[in-house]
Amino acid sequence: ARHVNLPPRSRGTGLATYLNSRRRVVCFLGAVAAEGGFLPTDLSGSRRFPVIFSSGASASQVSAARDAACIMWLLLTTLGAACLAAQAQQGDGLAGPEGGVPLGDCVCVPYYQCKEGKVSEDGGGLLDARRKLPPKEEIPLDGLGDQNQQCPGVDQVCCAEPSAVTETPYVASCGIRNDNGINSRILTKDGKGEAEFGEWPWQAAVLKYESEILKFECGGTLIASRYILTVAHCVARFTGADRVPLKVRLGEWDTQSMKEFYPHEDYDVGNIYIHQYFRNNSLWNDIALLELTRPVTFAPHISPICLPKLEDVFEGSSCVVTGWGKDAYRTGKFANIMKEVTVPVIDNPMCQNLLRQTRLGRYFRLHEGFICAGTEDGVDSCKGDGGGPLSCYTQDGRYHLAGLVAWGIDCGTPDVPGVYVRVAKYLDWISEVTRLPISEFYPK
C-alpha cells in the first residue's frame, strides 16, 4: 500500500485526524497509515470521508467535528470486527456472551442494534431515545466505511442474528416511495442523481438471454403481482417465432454489486402483450404488458406503483424518472447504480411546438397517447431508460404512473422535452389484458 504523508503533529500512535486538500478528513491509527485501506482485525490504516462544516466554523469547532467523525468511524468498524471475530471463533453454533440462544448468520444492522456481537432483541438502551442528533450540514455520515467493509450502510455493522427470527408477511401498498432508502443511507452515493437503495420499488429491468448470459434490454414498471408495464418498441421483436426468453428483475439497485440490503428477484416472462395499434415507425400506442409466470413476492424494496386515473392532470407538476440508461445519447455510458432525475411535466401543445423546432419540422403532430416532461439542459431520460416510470406524487400521498419513458430527440438538449407514454390513455386496455378491474391498481 502507498503511504500517507502526514503533518508532523499527526505522527505517532493513537487516533489522529487532519483535513486534507480536498476537504476530506483522514483518520489515522498507528505510526504510518496505509492510504485508502482499513483492516478491522488490527485496526490499522486510514479512512477518508467528506465532512461538511457550517459556514463560519472556528478552528476548534472544525477540529472537534473531524475528531467526532473519526471516533464514530472507529466505533462502527470496531463493532463490526468484534462480531466477525466472534463468529470466526464460535462457528455456526455461536452463543451470546451469557451462553444463551444460539445465533445464526451475520446480518447488517445499524450499529446501535448490535450489543456485544449479537443483535439486541429487547431494545435495551434504545427505547424512547428522543435526543436531538447532530445537524446534517455539520457532520453528515456519508462515507464512514468503504467498499471493503461487510455492510453497505453508512451506520451499519455485521452482527450475529438470532436464529429464531419470525418474519411477518410484507403487505405491499401501491405508490409508496422509500424516500431515504431502506435501513440506512448508502455509502457509495457519490454520483450525481443516484437513487437510494429501494427508493423506487416499482422500477424493473427487462433482461434478455444472449449466449446464455442475461443482458439488460430496457426498463419496466411493476403495476401488479403478475404484470410489468413497458414500451412496445423494447419487446415487440421478442414475440415472433424466434423469440428469446425474457426475464424481469425487481429490487435491483447497483447492477455491479451484490452488497445490498435485500437481494434482487428474477421472474420469467410468460406472455408479452403488445398494444394492437402500436406503430413502430411513429411509436404511437407504444405500450406493452409483460405477464410473469409466477406472482411477485412483495418486499420493502419490491412493490407496485399506482396507476393514474383518467382525469388526473400532471401538467405543471414535477415528477421523477428513474433507470439505468445512458447519461448522453451517443457518447454516454450506462449507469451501474439506478439514477433519478426530477423533470417538469409540460402540456402537449407546448411540447408539440418545441418538438417542431427540432428535425421533426413544423408539420409534426404529437399523438394524444404521449405526455412530455423536461426542458432543462442535461436533465432528461435517455437511451436504455425506455419502459421505465415517470412517477408523479399526488395529493393522496402516493406516486402514480404518469408515463413510461418512450422517445426523444437526443438526450438532455435545452428546450427539447422527453416524450413518455401517457398511461392514463390506456387504462381500459390494461384492464382488458390483465382481466382485472382498474380499481385493483389503485390504493386499497
Backbone hydrogen bonds in HBPLUS format (Angstrom, degrees):
<---DONOR---> <-ACCEPTOR-->    atom                        ^
c    i                          cat <-CA-CA->   ^        H-A-AA   ^      H-
h    n   atom  resd res      DA  || num        DHA   H-A  angle D-A-AA Bond
n    s   type  num  typ     dist DA aas  dist angle  dist       angle   num
A0035-GLU N   A0002-ARG O   3.16 MM  33  5.86 165.8  2.18 153.1 156.1     1
A0010-SER N   A0007-PRO O   2.88 MM   3  5.49 155.9  1.93 121.9 129.7     2
A0011-ARG N   A0008-PRO O   3.21 MM   3  5.60 166.0  2.23 112.5 116.8     3
A0016-ALA N   A0028-PHE O   2.96 MM  12  5.04 149.0  2.06 141.8 149.4     4
A0028-PHE N   A0016-ALA O   2.84 MM  12  5.04 153.5  1.91 160.8 161.3     5
A0026-VAL N   A0018-TYR O   2.93 MM   8  5.61 162.1  1.97 164.8 170.8     6
A0020-ASN N   A0024-ARG O   3.02 MM   4  5.56 173.8  2.03 150.0 148.2     7
A0023-ARG N   A0020-ASN O   3.04 MM   3  5.41 149.0  2.14 122.0 121.8     8
A0025-VAL N   A0049-PHE O   3.08 MM  24  5.70 146.0  2.20 164.1 155.2     9
A0049-PHE N   A0025-VAL O   3.28 MM  24  5.70 143.6  2.42 140.8 151.2    10
A0027-CYS N   A0047-ARG O   2.91 MM  20  5.16 160.2  1.95 144.6 150.9    11
A0047-ARG N   A0027-CYS O   3.22 MM  20  5.16 141.3  2.38 128.3 137.6    12
A0037-GLY N   A0034-ALA O   3.37 MM   3  5.80 170.1  2.38 126.2 127.1    13
A0046-SER N   A0037-GLY O   3.20 MM   9  6.13 127.2  2.49 159.8 172.7    14
A0039-LEU N   A0044-SER O   3.35 MM   5  5.81 161.9  2.39 153.8 158.9    15
A0043-LEU N   A0039-LEU O   2.83 MM   4  5.52 126.8  2.11 151.8 167.9    16
A0062-VAL N   A0058-SER O   2.95 MM   4  6.25 159.3  1.99 153.8 159.3    17
A0063-SER N   A0059-ALA O   2.96 MM   4  6.17 162.0  1.99 148.0 153.0    18
A0064-ALA N   A0060-SER O   2.91 MM   4  6.07 160.7  1.94 145.5 150.9    19
A0065-ALA N   A0061-GLN O   2.88 MM   4  6.01 155.5  1.94 146.8 153.7    20
A0066-ARG N   A0062-VAL O   3.02 MM   4  6.27 165.7  2.04 154.8 157.3    21
A0067-ASP N   A0063-SER O   3.01 MM   4  6.15 156.7  2.07 147.2 154.2    22
A0068-ALA N   A0064-ALA O   2.91 MM   4  6.05 157.9  1.96 146.5 152.6    23
A0069-ALA N   A0065-ALA O   2.98 MM   4  6.20 156.2  2.04 146.7 153.2    24
A0070-CYS N   A0066-ARG O   3.01 MM   4  6.19 155.4  2.07 144.0 150.2    25
A0071-ILE N   A0067-ASP O   2.92 MM   4  6.16 153.8  1.99 148.2 155.6    26
A0072-MET N   A0068-ALA O   2.98 MM   4  6.24 154.5  2.04 146.3 152.9    27
A0073-TRP N   A0069-ALA O   2.99 MM   4  6.31 157.2  2.05 145.0 151.1    28
A0074-LEU N   A0070-CYS O   2.86 MM   4  6.13 159.7  1.90 150.3 155.5    29
A0075-LEU N   A0071-ILE O   2.87 MM   4  6.11 154.9  1.94 148.7 155.5    30
A0076-LEU N   A0072-MET O   2.97 MM   4  6.26 166.6  1.99 157.7 159.6    31
A0077-THR N   A0073-TRP O   3.03 MM   4  6.21 176.0  2.03 158.5 159.5    32
A0078-THR N   A0074-LEU O   2.94 MM   4  5.92 151.6  2.03 143.8 151.9    33
A0079-LEU N   A0075-LEU O   3.05 MM   4  6.22 163.1  2.08 151.5 155.3    34
A0080-GLY N   A0076-LEU O   3.06 MM   4  6.31 163.2  2.09 150.3 155.1    35
A0081-ALA N   A0077-THR O   2.95 MM   4  6.08 155.9  2.00 142.4 149.0    36
A0082-ALA N   A0078-THR O   2.91 MM   4  6.13 156.5  1.96 150.2 156.5    37
A0083-CYS N   A0079-LEU O   3.05 MM   4  6.31 158.0  2.10 150.6 155.7    38
A0084-LEU N   A0080-GLY O   3.06 MM   4  6.30 167.1  2.07 152.4 155.5    39
A0085-ALA N   A0081-ALA O   2.86 MM   4  5.97 157.9  1.91 150.4 156.9    40
A0086-ALA N   A0082-ALA O   2.97 MM   4  6.11 155.2  2.04 143.4 149.9    41
A0087-GLN N   A0083-CYS O   3.03 MM   4  6.33 155.7  2.09 148.4 154.9    42
A0088-ALA N   A0084-LEU O   2.99 MM   4  6.22 159.0  2.04 147.0 152.5    43
A0089-GLN N   A0085-ALA O   3.09 MM   4  6.33 148.0  2.20 145.9 153.6    44
A0090-GLN N   A0086-ALA O   3.06 MM   4  6.18 157.3  2.11 151.1 156.5    45
A0091-GLY N   A0087-GLN O   2.79 MM   4  5.36 143.6  1.92 151.0 153.7    46
A0103-LEU N   A0094-LEU O   2.74 MM   9  5.38 151.8  1.82 161.5 169.9    47
A0099-GLY N   A0096-GLY O   2.91 MM   3  5.15 161.6  1.94 119.7 119.8    48
A0104-GLY N   A0161-GLU O   2.57 MM  57  5.24 160.9  1.61 173.5 177.4    49
A0161-GLU N   A0105-ASP O   2.84 MM  56  5.65 157.6  1.89 147.6 153.6    50
A0107-VAL N   A0159-CYS O   2.74 MM  52  5.32 169.3  1.75 146.6 144.8    51
A0159-CYS N   A0107-VAL O   2.77 MM  52  5.32 172.6  1.78 150.0 149.5    52
A0109-VAL N   A0157-VAL O   3.08 MM  48  5.78 159.9  2.12 159.6 162.2    53
A0157-VAL N   A0109-VAL O   2.92 MM  48  5.78 153.7  1.99 163.6 165.3    54
A0113-GLN N   A0110-PRO O   2.87 MM   3  5.64 166.9  1.89 128.5 133.0    55
A0111-TYR N   A0155-ASP O   2.83 MM  44  6.05 154.8  1.90 165.0 161.5    56
A0114-CYS N   A0111-TYR O   3.16 MM   3  5.43 163.8  2.18 110.1 114.8    57
A0120-SER N   A0113-GLN O   2.75 MM   7  5.43 170.8  1.76 162.9 164.6    58
A0115-LYS N   A0118-LYS O   2.86 MM   3  5.52 154.2  1.93 164.6 157.7    59
A0118-LYS N   A0115-LYS O   3.18 MM   3  5.52 167.8  2.20 114.9 118.7    60
A0160-ALA N   A0117-GLY O   3.34 MM  43  6.27 156.7  2.40 134.6 134.3    61
A0119-VAL N   A0160-ALA O   2.92 MM  41  6.01 156.3  1.98 172.4 164.7    62
A0126-LEU N   A0123-GLY O   2.93 MM   3  5.34 159.9  1.97 138.1 138.8    63
A0138-GLU N   A0135-PRO O   3.05 MM   3  5.56 155.6  2.11 112.6 120.2    64
A0149-GLN N   A0146-ASP O   3.01 MM   3  5.72 167.0  2.03 122.5 126.8    65
A0187-LEU N   A0152-PRO O   3.12 MM  35  5.87 154.1  2.19 164.9 170.5    66
A0156-GLN N   A0153-GLY O   3.39 MM   3  5.10 168.1  2.41 106.7 105.2    67
A0154-VAL N   A0185-ARG O   3.00 MM  31  5.79 158.2  2.04 158.0 162.9    68
A0175-GLY N   A0304-PRO O   2.89 MM 129  6.34 152.6  1.97 132.7 140.0    69
A0399-TYR N   A0175-GLY O   2.83 MM 224  4.38 156.5  1.88 119.3 127.3    70
A0178-ASN N   A0199-GLU O   3.17 MM  21  4.37 147.9  2.28 122.9 127.7    71
A0181-GLY N   A0178-ASN O   2.91 MM   3  5.12 165.6  1.93 123.0 123.4    72
A0182-ILE N   A0197-PHE O   3.13 MM  15  6.20 125.6  2.44 150.0 163.3    73
A0190-ASP N   A0188-THR O   2.73 MM   2  5.51 133.4  1.94 111.2  95.9    74
A0340-GLU N   A0193-GLY O   2.68 MM 147  5.34 156.4  1.74 162.5 169.1    75
A0195-ALA N   A0338-MET O   2.92 MM 143  5.72 172.0  1.93 146.2 148.6    76
A0199-GLU N   A0196-GLU O   3.22 MM   3  5.24 165.6  2.24 122.0 120.9    77
A0203-GLN N   A0200-TRP O   3.16 MM   3  5.90 171.2  2.17 126.4 129.1    78
A0303-SER N   A0201-PRO O   3.25 MM 102  5.25 159.6  2.29 105.3 111.0    79
A0222-LEU N   A0202-TRP O   2.89 MM  20  4.79 167.9  1.90 141.5 145.5    80
A0204-ALA N   A0220-GLY O   2.92 MM  16  4.60 157.8  1.97 135.0 128.3    81
A0220-GLY N   A0204-ALA O   3.04 MM  16  4.60 134.5  2.25 126.5 120.2    82
A0205-ALA N   A0249-ARG O   3.01 MM  44  5.10 152.5  2.09 143.5 151.2    83
A0249-ARG N   A0205-ALA O   2.84 MM  44  5.10 167.8  1.85 152.9 157.1    84
A0206-VAL N   A0218-CYS O   2.83 MM  12  5.33 170.9  1.84 158.4 159.4    85
A0217-GLU N   A0206-VAL O   2.81 MM  11  5.57 158.3  1.86 167.3 163.7    86
A0218-CYS N   A0206-VAL O   3.41 MM  12  5.33 155.7  2.48 132.7 137.9    87
A0207-LEU N   A0247-LYS O   2.79 MM  40  5.07 175.8  1.79 154.6 155.8    88
A0247-LYS N   A0207-LEU O   2.93 MM  40  5.07 162.2  1.96 139.5 143.9    89
A0208-LYS N   A0215-LYS O   2.87 MM   7  5.36 159.8  1.91 151.2 156.4    90
A0215-LYS N   A0208-LYS O   2.80 MM   7  5.36 159.9  1.84 154.6 161.5    91
A0210-GLU N   A0213-ILE O   2.77 MM   3  5.15 158.0  1.81 143.7 151.3    92
A0213-ILE N   A0210-GLU O   3.01 MM   3  5.15 145.1  2.14 101.5 112.2    93
A0219-GLY N   A0386-GLY O   2.71 MM 167  5.48 142.0  1.85 158.0 165.8    94
A0221-THR N   A0229-LEU O   2.83 MM   8  5.11 144.6  1.96 148.4 158.2    95
A0229-LEU N   A0221-THR O   2.82 MM   8  5.11 161.2  1.85 154.9 151.9    96
A0305-ILE N   A0222-LEU O   3.09 MM  83  6.49 154.9  2.16 160.7 160.0    97
A0223-ILE N   A0227-TYR O   3.21 MM   4  6.01 171.8  2.22 151.9 154.4    98
A0227-TYR N   A0224-ALA O   3.26 MM   3  5.16 152.8  2.34 101.1 109.0    99
A0296-VAL N   A0225-SER O   2.73 MM  71  4.88 150.4  1.82 133.3 143.6   100
A0292-LEU N   A0226-ARG O   2.90 MM  66  5.12 165.2  1.92 144.1 149.1   101
A0228-ILE N   A0290-LEU O   3.01 MM  62  5.04 153.9  2.08 141.4 149.4   102
A0290-LEU N   A0228-ILE O   2.83 MM  62  5.04 162.6  1.86 151.6 157.3   103
A0230-THR N   A0288-ALA O   3.01 MM  58  5.34 160.7  2.05 150.3 150.5   104
A0288-ALA N   A0230-THR O   2.92 MM  58  5.34 151.2  2.01 147.7 141.7   105
A0234-CYS N   A0231-VAL O   3.20 MM   3  5.70 154.2  2.27 110.4 117.9   106
A0235-VAL N   A0232-ALA O   3.16 MM   3  5.50 123.0  2.50 105.0 118.0   107
A0236-ALA N   A0232-ALA O   2.86 MM   4  5.45 144.3  1.99 167.1 166.3   108
A0238-PHE N   A0235-VAL O   2.98 MM   3  5.44 160.6  2.02 116.5 122.8   109
A0239-THR N   A0236-ALA O   3.28 MM   3  5.75 155.2  2.35 121.0 120.1   110
A0243-ARG N   A0240-GLY O   3.19 MM   3  5.24 141.9  2.34 116.2 113.3   111
A0269-VAL N   A0246-LEU O   3.10 MM  23  5.55 159.8  2.15 149.2 143.3   112
A0248-VAL N   A0267-TYR O   2.78 MM  19  5.17 156.6  1.83 149.9 158.1   113
A0267-TYR N   A0248-VAL O   2.84 MM  19  5.17 151.8  1.92 145.9 155.4   114
A0250-LEU N   A0265-GLU O   2.86 MM  15  5.30 167.1  1.87 158.7 162.0   115
A0265-GLU N   A0250-LEU O   2.84 MM  15  5.30 161.9  1.88 152.4 158.3   116
A0338-MET N   A0253-TRP O   3.10 MM  85  5.50 143.9  2.23 135.8 146.6   117
A0257-SER N   A0254-ASP O   3.30 MM   3  5.57 165.7  2.32 117.2 116.3   118
A0255-THR N   A0336-ASN O   2.87 MM  81  5.20 166.6  1.89 146.1 142.9   119
A0260-GLU N   A0258-MET O   3.00 MM   2  5.71 129.2  2.27 106.7  91.9   120
A0293-THR N   A0268-ASP O   3.05 MM  25  5.80 154.6  2.12 151.9 153.7   121
A0270-GLY N   A0291-GLU O   2.72 MM  21  5.64 151.1  1.80 153.4 163.6   122
A0271-ASN N   A0291-GLU O   3.23 MM  20  5.04 159.6  2.28 133.5 139.1   123
A0291-GLU N   A0271-ASN O   2.84 MM  20  5.04 173.5  1.84 152.8 155.1   124
A0273-TYR N   A0289-LEU O   2.84 MM  16  5.04 170.8  1.85 158.8 160.9   125
A0289-LEU N   A0273-TYR O   2.86 MM  16  5.04 154.5  1.92 142.4 150.9   126
A0275-HIS N   A0287-ILE O   3.18 MM  12  5.92 157.4  2.23 170.5 165.2   127
A0278-PHE N   A0275-HIS O   3.08 MM   3  5.39 157.3  2.14 122.4 120.1   128
A0279-ARG N   A0284-TRP O   3.08 MM   5  5.26 156.0  2.14 145.0 147.4   129
A0283-LEU N   A0279-ARG O   2.64 MM   4  5.15 129.0  1.89 148.5 162.0   130
A0287-ILE N   A0285-ASN O   2.92 MM   2  5.69 135.1  2.12 106.4  92.6   131
A0299-ALA N   A0302-ILE O   2.98 MM   3  4.90 163.4  2.01 135.5 140.7   132
A0302-ILE N   A0299-ALA O   2.98 MM   3  4.90 161.9  2.01 108.2 114.1   133
A0401-LEU N   A0306-CYS O   2.86 MM  95  6.22 149.4  1.96 159.4 168.6   134
A0307-LEU N   A0441-PHE O   3.14 MM 134  5.71 164.0  2.16 148.5 153.5   135
A0312-ASP N   A0309-LYS O   2.98 MM   3  5.32 160.4  2.02 113.6 120.1   136
A0317-SER N   A0314-PHE O   2.89 MM   3  5.44 155.6  1.95 143.2 144.5   137
A0316-GLY N   A0345-VAL O   2.92 MM  29  5.52 177.5  1.92 141.4 142.3   138
A0345-VAL N   A0317-SER O   2.85 MM  28  5.60 166.6  1.87 171.7 175.7   139
A0319-CYS N   A0343-VAL O   2.90 MM  24  5.51 161.2  1.93 163.5 157.3   140
A0343-VAL N   A0319-CYS O   2.79 MM  24  5.51 160.3  1.83 157.2 164.0   141
A0320-VAL N   A0391-SER O   2.90 MM  71  5.20 168.1  1.91 148.6 150.7   142
A0391-SER N   A0320-VAL O   2.81 MM  71  5.20 156.4  1.86 161.5 153.7   143
A0321-VAL N   A0341-VAL O   2.96 MM  20  5.53 164.8  1.98 159.5 160.8   144
A0341-VAL N   A0321-VAL O   3.02 MM  20  5.53 145.7  2.14 150.9 161.4   145
A0323-GLY N   A0339-LYS O   3.16 MM  16  5.54 144.9  2.29 145.2 148.7   146
A0339-LYS N   A0323-GLY O   2.90 MM  16  5.54 175.9  1.90 156.7 156.7   147
A0335-ALA N   A0324-TRP O   3.16 MM  11  4.86 152.9  2.24 120.9 127.0   148
A0326-LYS N   A0383-LYS O   2.82 MM  57  5.48 163.3  1.85 159.6 160.1   149
A0374-GLY N   A0344-PRO O   2.85 MM  30  5.27 152.5  1.92 150.6 152.7   150
A0346-ILE N   A0372-CYS O   3.06 MM  26  5.73 154.8  2.12 130.9 138.9   151
A0351-CYS N   A0347-ASP O   3.01 MM   4  6.24 160.9  2.05 152.0 158.3   152
A0352-GLN N   A0348-ASN O   2.80 MM   4  5.93 165.1  1.82 157.4 160.5   153
A0353-ASN N   A0349-PRO O   3.09 MM   4  6.29 158.8  2.13 145.6 150.8   154
A0354-LEU N   A0350-MET O   3.01 MM   4  6.29 158.0  2.06 151.3 157.1   155
A0355-LEU N   A0351-CYS O   2.91 MM   4  6.15 159.4  1.96 153.9 159.9   156
A0356-ARG N   A0352-GLN O   2.95 MM   4  6.13 139.6  2.12 143.5 154.1   157
A0357-GLN N   A0354-LEU O   3.15 MM   3  5.45 151.1  2.24 103.3 111.9   158
A0358-THR N   A0355-LEU O   3.08 MM   3  5.37 162.5  2.11 110.4 114.3   159
A0361-GLY N   A0358-THR O   3.22 MM   3  6.09 159.9  2.26 123.8 126.7   160
A0364-PHE N   A0361-GLY O   3.32 MM   3  5.84 167.7  2.34 116.2 118.7   161
A0370-PHE N   A0367-HIS O   3.18 MM   3  5.91 149.0  2.28 124.1 124.9   162
A0422-ARG N   A0369-GLY O   2.75 MM  53  5.20 178.9  1.75 134.4 134.3   163
A0371-ILE N   A0420-TYR O   2.80 MM  49  5.18 151.2  1.88 143.6 150.7   164
A0420-TYR N   A0371-ILE O   2.78 MM  49  5.18 160.9  1.82 162.5 168.7   165
A0373-ALA N   A0418-GLY O   3.07 MM  45  5.47 158.5  2.11 148.2 154.2   166
A0418-GLY N   A0373-ALA O   2.95 MM  45  5.47 157.7  2.00 148.0 147.6   167
A0415-ASP N   A0375-THR O   2.80 MM  40  4.40 166.0  1.82 139.1 135.9   168
A0379-VAL N   A0376-GLU O   3.25 MM   3  5.49 170.4  2.26 125.3 125.6   169
A0378-GLY N   A0412-GLY O   2.69 MM  34  4.01 174.0  1.69 124.2 126.4   170
A0385-ASP N   A0382-CYS O   2.95 MM   3  5.69 163.5  1.98 144.5 148.0   171
A0388-GLY N   A0385-ASP O   2.91 MM   3  5.65 155.6  1.97 149.1 155.0   172
A0387-GLY N   A0405-VAL O   2.90 MM  18  5.11 161.3  1.94 136.5 138.8   173
A0405-VAL N   A0388-GLY O   2.94 MM  17  5.44 160.3  1.98 149.2 155.7   174
A0390-LEU N   A0403-GLY O   2.82 MM  13  4.82 143.1  1.95 146.5 139.1   175
A0402-ALA N   A0390-LEU O   3.06 MM  12  5.69 134.6  2.27 166.8 176.0   176
A0392-CYS N   A0400-HIS O   2.96 MM   8  5.31 172.7  1.97 153.4 155.7   177
A0400-HIS N   A0392-CYS O   2.79 MM   8  5.31 159.8  1.83 145.7 149.6   178
A0394-THR N   A0398-ARG O   2.96 MM   4  5.85 156.0  2.02 161.9 167.8   179
A0397-GLY N   A0394-THR O   3.01 MM   3  5.80 154.6  2.07 125.8 128.4   180
A0423-VAL N   A0402-ALA O   3.34 MM  21  5.86 147.5  2.45 126.4 133.3   181
A0404-LEU N   A0421-VAL O   3.17 MM  17  4.94 134.4  2.38 120.0 132.8   182
A0421-VAL N   A0404-LEU O   2.83 MM  17  4.94 153.2  1.91 140.2 144.2   183
A0406-ALA N   A0419-VAL O   3.14 MM  13  5.83 146.4  2.26 147.2 148.4   184
A0407-TRP N   A0419-VAL O   3.07 MM  12  5.28 157.8  2.12 138.0 145.1   185
A0419-VAL N   A0407-TRP O   2.85 MM  12  5.28 161.3  1.89 172.7 169.5   186
A0416-VAL N   A0413-THR O   3.16 MM   3  5.53 141.2  2.31 142.8 136.2   187
A0425-LYS N   A0422-ARG O   3.06 MM   3  5.86 156.4  2.12 122.6 128.8   188
A0426-TYR N   A0423-VAL O   2.89 MM   3  5.47 165.4  1.91 122.9 127.7   189
A0430-ILE N   A0426-TYR O   2.99 MM   4  6.23 158.8  2.03 151.9 157.7   190
A0431-SER N   A0427-LEU O   2.96 MM   4  6.19 163.1  1.99 153.1 157.2   191
A0432-GLU N   A0428-ASP O   2.92 MM   4  6.11 154.3  1.99 147.4 154.7   192
A0433-VAL N   A0429-TRP O   2.97 MM   4  6.16 165.2  1.99 154.5 157.4   193
A0434-THR N   A0430-ILE O   3.02 MM   4  6.07 168.4  2.04 152.3 155.9   194
A0435-ARG N   A0431-SER O   2.95 MM   4  5.62 125.6  2.25 133.2 145.5   195
A0440-GLU N   A0437-PRO O   2.93 MM   3  5.76 165.0  1.95 125.4 129.8   196
A0441-PHE N   A0438-ILE O   3.11 MM   3  5.72 165.3  2.14 117.1 121.7   197
A0442-TYR N   A0439-SER O   3.27 MM   3  5.44 163.5  2.30 112.7 112.8   198
